[in-house]
Amino acid sequence: MLGRNHIIFGCTGWLVASKLIPNYVPDIQTTTGAFSFAFVAIGSLLPDVDCPNSIIGRKLPRVSKLLASMQGDLSHGQAFRHSRGITHTVWVWLVAYMLFLNLNCSIVSVSIMVLAVTFGACSHLLGDAFTTSGVRLFWPIPLRIRTPFYFNTGTISEYLMTYSLSLLGVLYYLGFI
């Protein structure tokens, strides 16, 4: 899934979550709720930090190339594939969430931002499960998770699925569904 579609997918999911679980996700009509969308967007791009050609990989080239080379995805300084390695597993995001949650944040908005980044990262993993390649959520177990309805990254099918689900999410939030 392309980066821009990960952002749309994650932010729409956050919008729906604000309606479904209001005690945990702030309403977007509050300052904290509106601000949290930026953190969801960042989180929705973070799993691709191991790919130097991704949006976040281009913003953090040293980190990205280091991770890519550790996974064997880099040759002579150039990314030659994207294996969806460790940053595309549930393990890394569970550990990250637990570490940040235990920082003893007495400021509620900080806890919400940690939740927003984690939500964005999880939405990224779900979005990648819609692609032909699927995602290895439980790496190093070689099982690939892929939805029954999948598409090739960057095709019209990806855009149709992303925008259709986003439209449904917005309609749900507004009370039309």
C-alpha positions in Angstrom: 0.0 0.0 0.0 1.3 3.4 -0.8 2.2 5.9 1.9 -0.6 8.4 1.2 -3.2 5.6 1.3 -1.8 4.4 4.6 -2.3 7.9 6.0 -5.9 8.0 4.7 -6.6 4.5 5.9 -5.2 5.2 9.4 -6.9 8.5 9.9 -10.3 7.2 8.8 -9.8 4.3 11.2 -9.1 6.8 14.0 -12.2 8.8 13.1 -14.3 5.6 13.4 -12.6 4.6 16.6 -13.4 8.0 18.1 -17.1 7.1 17.6 -16.9 3.5 18.7 -14.7 3.8 21.8 -15.0 7.5 23.0 -13.5 6.7 26.4 -10.2 5.9 24.8 -10.1 7.9 21.5 -10.8 11.7 21.8 -13.5 13.2 19.6 -12.0 15.2 16.7 -14.0 18.2 17.8 -11.6 18.7 20.7 -8.1 20.2 20.3 -6.5 17.0 21.5 -8.6 14.9 19.2 -7.8 17.0 16.1 -4.1 17.2 17.0 -4.0 13.4 17.4 -4.6 12.9 13.7 -1.0 14.1 13.0 0.3 11.3 15.3 -1.9 8.7 13.6 -0.5 9.8 10.2 3.1 9.5 11.5 2.3 6.1 13.0 0.7 4.9 9.7 4.0 5.6 8.0 6.4 4.3 10.6 6.4 0.6 9.7 8.0 1.5 6.3 11.0 3.1 8.0 12.9 -0.1 7.0 12.4 0.9 3.3 14.7 3.7 2.0 12.3 4.4 -0.9 9.2 5.1 1.4 8.0 8.5 2.5 9.4 8.0 6.0 12.5 6.3 4.7 13.4 9.3 2.6 12.9 11.6 5.7 15.1 9.3 7.9 17.6 7.9 5.4 20.3 6.8 7.9 17.8 4.9 10.1 16.1 3.5 7.0 19.3 2.3 5.3 20.5 0.7 8.5 17.3 -1.2 9.0 17.2 -2.3 5.4 20.8 -3.5 5.4 20.1 -5.5 8.6 17.3 -7.3 6.8 19.3 -7.8 3.6 17.2 -5.4 1.6 20.1 -3.1 0.7 22.8 -3.7 -1.9 25.6 -1.1 -2.5 23.6 1.6 -0.7 20.5 1.0 -2.9 17.2 -0.6 -1.7 16.5 -3.5 -4.1 13.4 -4.9 -2.3 11.1 -4.4 0.6 10.7 -7.5 2.6 8.3 -6.1 5.3 10.6 -7.2 8.0 10.7 -6.6 11.8 8.9 -3.2 11.6 5.9 -5.0 10.0 5.3 -7.3 13.0 2.9 -7.0 15.9 5.8 -7.7 18.3 7.7 -4.4 17.6 4.6 -2.3 18.0 3.5 -4.1 21.2 6.9 -3.6 22.8 7.0 0.1 21.7 3.5 0.7 23.0 4.3 -0.9 26.4 7.6 1.0 26.7 6.1 4.4 26.0 3.0 3.7 28.1 5.2 2.9 31.1 7.0 6.2 31.0 4.6 7.3 33.7 2.9 10.0 31.7 0.7 12.1 33.9 -0.3 14.2 31.0 -3.4 12.6 29.4 -2.6 14.1 25.9 0.8 12.4 25.9 -0.9 9.0 26.5 -3.4 9.7 23.7 -0.5 10.6 21.3 1.2 7.3 22.1 -2.0 5.5 21.4 -2.5 7.5 18.2 1.0 6.5 16.9 0.4 2.8 17.8 -3.0 2.9 16.2 -1.5 4.3 13.0 1.2 1.6 12.9 -1.4 -1.1 13.4 -3.6 0.4 10.6 -0.5 0.2 8.4 -0.2 -3.5 9.1 -3.8 -4.0 8.4 -3.5 -2.0 5.1 -0.6 -4.2 4.0 -2.6 -7.3 4.6 -4.8 -6.1 1.7 -1.9 -6.3 -0.7 -0.9 -9.3 -2.8 2.3 -9.8 -0.7 0.4 -9.7 2.6 2.3 -9.2 5.8 4.3 -11.4 8.2 2.7 -10.2 11.4 4.2 -12.9 13.6 7.8 -12.8 12.2 10.0 -14.9 12.5 7.1 -17.3 11.9 7.0 -17.4 8.1 3.2 -17.2 8.0 2.0 -14.4 5.7 -1.4 -12.8 6.5 -3.4 -11.6 3.5 -7.1 -10.7 3.3 -9.4 -12.6 0.9 -9.7 -9.4 -1.2 -6.3 -8.1 -2.1 -4.7 -5.8 -4.7 -1.3 -5.0 -6.2 0.3 -1.9 -4.6 -0.2 1.3 -6.5 -3.1 0.0 -8.7 -6.5 1.5 -9.2 -7.8 -1.3 -7.0 -5.8 0.1 -4.1 -7.3 3.6 -4.5 -10.8 2.2 -4.9 -10.5 0.2 -1.7 -8.9 3.0 0.3 -11.4 5.7 -0.8 -14.4 3.4 -0.5 -13.6 2.4 3.0 -12.7 6.0 3.9 -16.1 7.2 2.6 -17.9 4.5 4.6 -15.9 5.6 7.7 -16.7 9.2 7.3 -20.4 8.4 6.7 -20.4 6.3 9.8 -18.8 9.1 11.9 -21.4 11.6 10.6 -24.2 9.2 11.5 -25.4 8.3 8.0 -24.6 4.6 8.5 
